[in-house]
Amino acid sequence: MRDWIIDWQKAYAHRGPGSTRPRRRDIESIYSEPAPIPGGIANPPRNEFLREIRMLVRDFIQHAADRS
């Protein structure tokens, strides 16, 4: 959590002409780590995110099946 605060502060610290692109790059970086977009290139954070999503869906389906 603390890293995200620092990252947001860094993103909004850009000032002056030409600051839009570095700010956009920093903000895209913030959003891409917690919820990476699945794509053709695998990497550890993306794989971990997708694994956690699969586990949540599996647990939800199992819980729903147990209740019926």
Biopython code that builds the backbone (N, CA, C, O; Angstrom):
import numpy as np
from Bio.PDB.StructureBuilder import StructureBuilder

atoms = [
    (1, "MET", "N", (0.829, -1.198, 0.000)),
    (1, "MET", "CA", (0.000, 0.000, 0.000)),
    (1, "MET", "C", (0.868, 1.254, 0.000)),
    (1, "MET", "O", (0.613, 2.203, -0.741)),
    (2, "ARG", "N", (1.877, 1.239, 0.827)),
    (2, "ARG", "CA", (2.742, 2.414, 0.917)),
    (2, "ARG", "C", (3.440, 2.689, -0.414)),
    (2, "ARG", "O", (3.625, 3.845, -0.792)),
    (3, "ASP", "N", (3.831, 1.618, -1.131)),
    (3, "ASP", "CA", (4.468, 1.789, -2.432)),
    (3, "ASP", "C", (3.530, 2.488, -3.414)),
    (3, "ASP", "O", (3.965, 3.317, -4.213)),
    (4, "TRP", "N", (2.247, 2.150, -3.350)),
    (4, "TRP", "CA", (1.291, 2.781, -4.257)),
    (4, "TRP", "C", (1.191, 4.277, -3.979)),
    (4, "TRP", "O", (1.104, 5.076, -4.912)),
    (5, "ILE", "N", (1.202, 4.659, -2.717)),
    (5, "ILE", "CA", (1.131, 6.077, -2.371)),
    (5, "ILE", "C", (2.336, 6.810, -2.940)),
    (5, "ILE", "O", (2.202, 7.894, -3.507)),
    (6, "ILE", "N", (3.499, 6.221, -2.790)),
    (6, "ILE", "CA", (4.711, 6.827, -3.337)),
    (6, "ILE", "C", (4.620, 6.910, -4.854)),
    (6, "ILE", "O", (4.999, 7.922, -5.442)),
    (7, "ASP", "N", (4.122, 5.854, -5.492)),
    (7, "ASP", "CA", (3.976, 5.853, -6.949)),
    (7, "ASP", "C", (3.014, 6.943, -7.416)),
    (7, "ASP", "O", (3.281, 7.617, -8.410)),
    (8, "TRP", "N", (1.886, 7.123, -6.699)),
    (8, "TRP", "CA", (0.935, 8.173, -7.076)),
    (8, "TRP", "C", (1.553, 9.551, -6.882)),
    (8, "TRP", "O", (1.357, 10.442, -7.708)),
    (9, "GLN", "N", (2.294, 9.730, -5.801)),
    (9, "GLN", "CA", (2.948, 11.021, -5.580)),
    (9, "GLN", "C", (3.945, 11.314, -6.700)),
    (9, "GLN", "O", (4.034, 12.441, -7.186)),
    (10, "LYS", "N", (4.685, 10.296, -7.099)),
    (10, "LYS", "CA", (5.642, 10.449, -8.193)),
    (10, "LYS", "C", (4.920, 10.811, -9.495)),
    (10, "LYS", "O", (5.367, 11.690, -10.232)),
    (11, "ALA", "N", (3.811, 10.134, -9.773)),
    (11, "ALA", "CA", (3.066, 10.390, -11.008)),
    (11, "ALA", "C", (2.556, 11.826, -11.058)),
    (11, "ALA", "O", (2.590, 12.456, -12.116)),
    (12, "TYR", "N", (2.089, 12.344, -9.942)),
    (12, "TYR", "CA", (1.533, 13.694, -9.937)),
    (12, "TYR", "C", (2.565, 14.770, -9.649)),
    (12, "TYR", "O", (2.220, 15.950, -9.588)),
    (13, "ALA", "N", (3.808, 14.394, -9.472)),
    (13, "ALA", "CA", (4.877, 15.369, -9.261)),
    (13, "ALA", "C", (5.381, 15.956, -10.576)),
    (13, "ALA", "O", (6.057, 16.984, -10.570)),
    (14, "HIS", "N", (5.063, 15.322, -11.696)),
    (14, "HIS", "CA", (5.492, 15.847, -12.993)),
    (14, "HIS", "C", (4.829, 17.200, -13.224)),
    (14, "HIS", "O", (3.626, 17.355, -13.012)),
    (15, "ARG", "N", (5.621, 18.177, -13.659)),
    (15, "ARG", "CA", (5.106, 19.521, -13.874)),
    (15, "ARG", "C", (5.632, 20.085, -15.191)),
    (15, "ARG", "O", (6.671, 19.665, -15.700)),
    (16, "GLY", "N", (4.898, 21.030, -15.716)),
    (16, "GLY", "CA", (5.363, 21.792, -16.860)),
    (16, "GLY", "C", (5.078, 21.135, -18.200)),
    (16, "GLY", "O", (4.465, 20.071, -18.282)),
    (17, "PRO", "N", (5.540, 21.804, -19.241)),
    (17, "PRO", "CA", (5.330, 21.270, -20.593)),
    (17, "PRO", "C", (5.967, 19.887, -20.747)),
    (17, "PRO", "O", (7.080, 19.645, -20.280)),
    (18, "GLY", "N", (5.250, 19.005, -21.399)),
    (18, "GLY", "CA", (5.756, 17.657, -21.615)),
    (18, "GLY", "C", (5.555, 16.715, -20.438)),
    (18, "GLY", "O", (6.030, 15.580, -20.469)),
    (19, "SER", "N", (4.859, 17.167, -19.402)),
    (19, "SER", "CA", (4.690, 16.324, -18.210)),
    (19, "SER", "C", (3.575, 15.291, -18.371)),
    (19, "SER", "O", (3.492, 14.346, -17.586)),
    (20, "THR", "N", (2.729, 15.458, -19.365)),
    (20, "THR", "CA", (1.583, 14.556, -19.538)),
    (20, "THR", "C", (2.023, 13.125, -19.832)),
    (20, "THR", "O", (1.493, 12.178, -19.250)),
    (21, "ARG", "N", (2.976, 12.970, -20.719)),
    (21, "ARG", "CA", (3.410, 11.615, -21.091)),
    (21, "ARG", "C", (4.068, 10.874, -19.929)),
    (21, "ARG", "O", (3.713, 9.722, -19.681)),
    (22, "PRO", "N", (5.006, 11.480, -19.209)),
    (22, "PRO", "CA", (5.577, 10.751, -18.062)),
    (22, "PRO", "C", (4.519, 10.436, -16.997)),
    (22, "PRO", "O", (4.550, 9.371, -16.380)),
    (23, "ARG", "N", (3.581, 11.373, -16.787)),
    (23, "ARG", "CA", (2.515, 11.128, -15.802)),
    (23, "ARG", "C", (1.656, 9.952, -16.252)),
    (23, "ARG", "O", (1.335, 9.070, -15.455)),
    (24, "ARG", "N", (1.281, 9.940, -17.550)),
    (24, "ARG", "CA", (0.476, 8.830, -18.080)),
    (24, "ARG", "C", (1.212, 7.502, -17.925)),
    (24, "ARG", "O", (0.616, 6.505, -17.518)),
    (25, "ARG", "N", (2.497, 7.487, -18.246)),
    (25, "ARG", "CA", (3.304, 6.268, -18.122)),
    (25, "ARG", "C", (3.307, 5.775, -16.678)),
    (25, "ARG", "O", (3.141, 4.582, -16.425)),
    (26, "ASP", "N", (3.496, 6.694, -15.732)),
    (26, "ASP", "CA", (3.517, 6.307, -14.320)),
    (26, "ASP", "C", (2.161, 5.769, -13.861)),
    (26, "ASP", "O", (2.099, 4.778, -13.133)),
    (27, "ILE", "N", (1.089, 6.414, -14.281)),
    (27, "ILE", "CA", (-0.254, 5.968, -13.880)),
    (27, "ILE", "C", (-0.577, 4.616, -14.504)),
    (27, "ILE", "O", (-1.144, 3.749, -13.838)),
    (28, "GLU", "N", (-0.227, 4.425, -15.760)),
    (28, "GLU", "CA", (-0.451, 3.123, -16.391)),
    (28, "GLU", "C", (0.326, 2.031, -15.660)),
    (28, "GLU", "O", (-0.160, 0.908, -15.521)),
    (29, "SER", "N", (1.507, 2.353, -15.201)),
    (29, "SER", "CA", (2.305, 1.394, -14.447)),
    (29, "SER", "C", (1.617, 1.021, -13.133)),
    (29, "SER", "O", (1.625, -0.142, -12.729)),
    (30, "ILE", "N", (1.030, 2.003, -12.480)),
    (30, "ILE", "CA", (0.322, 1.749, -11.208)),
    (30, "ILE", "C", (-0.835, 0.784, -11.438)),
    (30, "ILE", "O", (-1.017, -0.166, -10.677)),
    (31, "TYR", "N", (-1.616, 1.028, -12.488)),
    (31, "TYR", "CA", (-2.779, 0.179, -12.750)),
    (31, "TYR", "C", (-2.419, -1.179, -13.329)),
    (31, "TYR", "O", (-3.154, -2.144, -13.118)),
    (32, "SER", "N", (-1.326, -1.281, -14.042)),
    (32, "SER", "CA", (-0.998, -2.552, -14.684)),
    (32, "SER", "C", (-0.494, -3.598, -13.699)),
    (32, "SER", "O", (-0.637, -4.794, -13.950)),
    (33, "GLU", "N", (0.094, -3.172, -12.584)),
    (33, "GLU", "CA", (0.601, -4.152, -11.623)),
    (33, "GLU", "C", (-0.500, -4.872, -10.867)),
    (33, "GLU", "O", (-0.468, -6.102, -10.818)),
    (34, "PRO", "N", (-1.481, -4.184, -10.268)),
    (34, "PRO", "CA", (-2.495, -4.923, -9.511)),
    (34, "PRO", "C", (-3.455, -5.714, -10.374)),
    (34, "PRO", "O", (-3.980, -6.736, -9.931)),
    (35, "ALA", "N", (-3.695, -5.272, -11.582)),
    (35, "ALA", "CA", (-4.631, -5.970, -12.461)),
    (35, "ALA", "C", (-4.066, -6.017, -13.872)),
    (35, "ALA", "O", (-4.532, -5.297, -14.755)),
    (36, "PRO", "N", (-3.072, -6.855, -14.086)),
    (36, "PRO", "CA", (-2.469, -6.909, -15.411)),
    (36, "PRO", "C", (-3.453, -7.430, -16.449)),
    (36, "PRO", "O", (-4.317, -8.256, -16.154)),
    (37, "ILE", "N", (-3.304, -6.936, -17.651)),
    (37, "ILE", "CA", (-4.145, -7.378, -18.751)),
    (37, "ILE", "C", (-3.525, -8.637, -19.332)),
    (37, "ILE", "O", (-2.368, -8.618, -19.752)),
    (38, "PRO", "N", (-4.277, -9.736, -19.362)),
    (38, "PRO", "CA", (-3.713, -10.963, -19.935)),
    (38, "PRO", "C", (-3.289, -10.744, -21.376)),
    (38, "PRO", "O", (-3.987, -10.088, -22.150)),
    (39, "GLY", "N", (-2.167, -11.286, -21.717)),
    (39, "GLY", "CA", (-1.656, -11.129, -23.070)),
    (39, "GLY", "C", (-0.750, -12.287, -23.425)),
    (39, "GLY", "O", (-0.690, -13.284, -22.706)),
    (40, "GLY", "N", (-0.059, -12.157, -24.515)),
    (40, "GLY", "CA", (0.805, -13.219, -25.002)),
    (40, "GLY", "C", (2.084, -13.392, -24.222)),
    (40, "GLY", "O", (2.694, -14.460, -24.267)),
    (41, "ILE", "N", (2.509, -12.359, -23.502)),
    (41, "ILE", "CA", (3.770, -12.436, -22.774)),
    (41, "ILE", "C", (3.487, -12.712, -21.302)),
    (41, "ILE", "O", (2.845, -11.912, -20.621)),
    (42, "ALA", "N", (3.967, -13.837, -20.828)),
    (42, "ALA", "CA", (3.749, -14.204, -19.424)),
    (42, "ALA", "C", (4.847, -13.592, -18.567)),
    (42, "ALA", "O", (6.000, -13.489, -18.985)),
    (43, "ASN", "N", (4.463, -13.188, -17.355)),
    (43, "ASN", "CA", (5.441, -12.738, -16.376)),
    (43, "ASN", "C", (4.910, -13.096, -14.992)),
    (43, "ASN", "O", (3.710, -13.329, -14.848)),
    (44, "PRO", "N", (5.754, -13.147, -13.981)),
    (44, "PRO", "CA", (5.307, -13.601, -12.654)),
    (44, "PRO", "C", (4.131, -12.825, -12.069)),
    (44, "PRO", "O", (3.206, -13.469, -11.574)),
    (45, "PRO", "N", (4.093, -11.477, -12.086)),
    (45, "PRO", "CA", (2.923, -10.793, -11.519)),
    (45, "PRO", "C", (1.634, -11.126, -12.266)),
    (45, "PRO", "O", (0.590, -11.316, -11.641)),
    (46, "ARG", "N", (1.695, -11.199, -13.588)),
    (46, "ARG", "CA", (0.502, -11.534, -14.377)),
    (46, "ARG", "C", (0.037, -12.945, -14.065)),
    (46, "ARG", "O", (-1.158, -13.184, -13.890)),
    (47, "ASN", "N", (0.975, -13.878, -13.994)),
    (47, "ASN", "CA", (0.625, -15.267, -13.693)),
    (47, "ASN", "C", (0.006, -15.393, -12.308)),
    (47, "ASN", "O", (-0.972, -16.119, -12.130)),
    (48, "GLU", "N", (0.568, -14.692, -11.327)),
    (48, "GLU", "CA", (0.030, -14.743, -9.962)),
    (48, "GLU", "C", (-1.373, -14.150, -9.914)),
    (48, "GLU", "O", (-2.252, -14.707, -9.256)),
    (49, "PHE", "N", (-1.596, -13.038, -10.593)),
    (49, "PHE", "CA", (-2.916, -12.417, -10.638)),
    (49, "PHE", "C", (-3.944, -13.371, -11.231)),
    (49, "PHE", "O", (-5.024, -13.555, -10.670)),
    (50, "LEU", "N", (-3.608, -13.972, -12.357)),
    (50, "LEU", "CA", (-4.543, -14.893, -13.005)),
    (50, "LEU", "C", (-4.797, -16.134, -12.154)),
    (50, "LEU", "O", (-5.914, -16.649, -12.127)),
    (51, "ARG", "N", (-3.766, -16.616, -11.460)),
    (51, "ARG", "CA", (-3.934, -17.765, -10.567)),
    (51, "ARG", "C", (-4.905, -17.420, -9.437)),
    (51, "ARG", "O", (-5.772, -18.224, -9.094)),
    (52, "GLU", "N", (-4.759, -16.230, -8.861)),
    (52, "GLU", "CA", (-5.659, -15.817, -7.784)),
    (52, "GLU", "C", (-7.095, -15.659, -8.282)),
    (52, "GLU", "O", (-8.037, -16.017, -7.575)),
    (53, "ILE", "N", (-7.267, -15.133, -9.477)),
    (53, "ILE", "CA", (-8.617, -15.004, -10.040)),
    (53, "ILE", "C", (-9.240, -16.381, -10.240)),
    (53, "ILE", "O", (-10.405, -16.593, -9.903)),
    (54, "ARG", "N", (-8.467, -17.317, -10.787)),
    (54, "ARG", "CA", (-8.986, -18.683, -10.986)),
    (54, "ARG", "C", (-9.395, -19.309, -9.651)),
    (54, "ARG", "O", (-10.433, -19.965, -9.563)),
    (55, "MET", "N", (-8.583, -19.107, -8.617)),
    (55, "MET", "CA", (-8.900, -19.680, -7.303)),
    (55, "MET", "C", (-10.173, -19.060, -6.735)),
    (55, "MET", "O", (-11.001, -19.772, -6.166)),
    (56, "LEU", "N", (-10.342, -17.749, -6.878)),
    (56, "LEU", "CA", (-11.557, -17.090, -6.388)),
    (56, "LEU", "C", (-12.796, -17.604, -7.101)),
    (56, "LEU", "O", (-13.817, -17.874, -6.468)),
    (57, "VAL", "N", (-12.707, -17.738, -8.420)),
    (57, "VAL", "CA", (-13.853, -18.241, -9.188)),
    (57, "VAL", "C", (-14.157, -19.680, -8.799)),
    (57, "VAL", "O", (-15.317, -20.043, -8.606)),
    (58, "ARG", "N", (-13.111, -20.502, -8.682)),
    (58, "ARG", "CA", (-13.307, -21.898, -8.295)),
    (58, "ARG", "C", (-13.979, -21.994, -6.923)),
    (58, "ARG", "O", (-14.916, -22.771, -6.738)),
    (59, "ASP", "N", (-13.495, -21.198, -5.960)),
    (59, "ASP", "CA", (-14.070, -21.220, -4.613)),
    (59, "ASP", "C", (-15.522, -20.751, -4.618)),
    (59, "ASP", "O", (-16.359, -21.305, -3.906)),
    (60, "PHE", "N", (-15.818, -19.735, -5.418)),
    (60, "PHE", "CA", (-17.185, -19.244, -5.511)),
    (60, "PHE", "C", (-18.108, -20.311, -6.087)),
    (60, "PHE", "O", (-19.200, -20.541, -5.566)),
    (61, "ILE", "N", (-17.676, -20.953, -7.148)),
    (61, "ILE", "CA", (-18.489, -22.004, -7.769)),
    (61, "ILE", "C", (-18.709, -23.152, -6.791)),
    (61, "ILE", "O", (-19.818, -23.675, -6.687)),
    (62, "GLN", "N", (-17.660, -23.545, -6.076)),
    (62, "GLN", "CA", (-17.793, -24.632, -5.099)),
    (62, "GLN", "C", (-18.759, -24.240, -3.983)),
    (62, "GLN", "O", (-19.590, -25.046, -3.564)),
    (63, "HIS", "N", (-18.648, -23.010, -3.510)),
    (63, "HIS", "CA", (-19.533, -22.534, -2.446)),
    (63, "HIS", "C", (-20.992, -22.525, -2.926)),
    (63, "HIS", "O", (-21.893, -22.934, -2.193)),
    (64, "ALA", "N", (-21.217, -22.058, -4.160)),
    (64, "ALA", "CA", (-22.565, -22.033, -4.714)),
    (64, "ALA", "C", (-23.112, -23.444, -4.884)),
    (64, "ALA", "O", (-24.297, -23.678, -4.645)),
    (65, "ALA", "N", (-22.269, -24.384, -5.291)),
    (65, "ALA", "CA", (-22.709, -25.768, -5.480)),
    (65, "ALA", "C", (-23.048, -26.399, -4.126)),
    (65, "ALA", "O", (-24.001, -27.173, -4.026)),
    (66, "ASP", "N", (-22.290, -26.081, -3.106)),
    (66, "ASP", "CA", (-22.546, -26.627, -1.764)),
    (66, "ASP", "C", (-23.862, -26.113, -1.194)),
    (66, "ASP", "O", (-24.504, -26.811, -0.409)),
    (67, "ARG", "N", (-24.272, -24.918, -1.569)),
    (67, "ARG", "CA", (-25.495, -24.324, -1.030)),
    (67, "ARG", "C", (-26.742, -24.830, -1.749)),
    (67, "ARG", "O", (-27.851, -24.677, -1.237)),
    (68, "SER", "N", (-26.577, -25.434, -2.935)),
    (68, "SER", "CA", (-27.768, -25.866, -3.684)),
    (68, "SER", "C", (-28.110, -27.304, -3.432)),
    (68, "SER", "O", (-29.083, -27.814, -3.988)),
]
sb = StructureBuilder()
sb.init_structure("model")
sb.init_model(0)
sb.init_chain("A")
sb.init_seg("    ")
for serial, (resi, resn, name, xyz) in enumerate(atoms, 1):
    if name == "N":
        sb.init_residue(resn, " ", resi, " ")
    sb.init_atom(name, np.array(xyz, "f"), 0.0, 1.0, " ", f" {name:<3s}", serial, name[0])
structure = sb.get_structure()
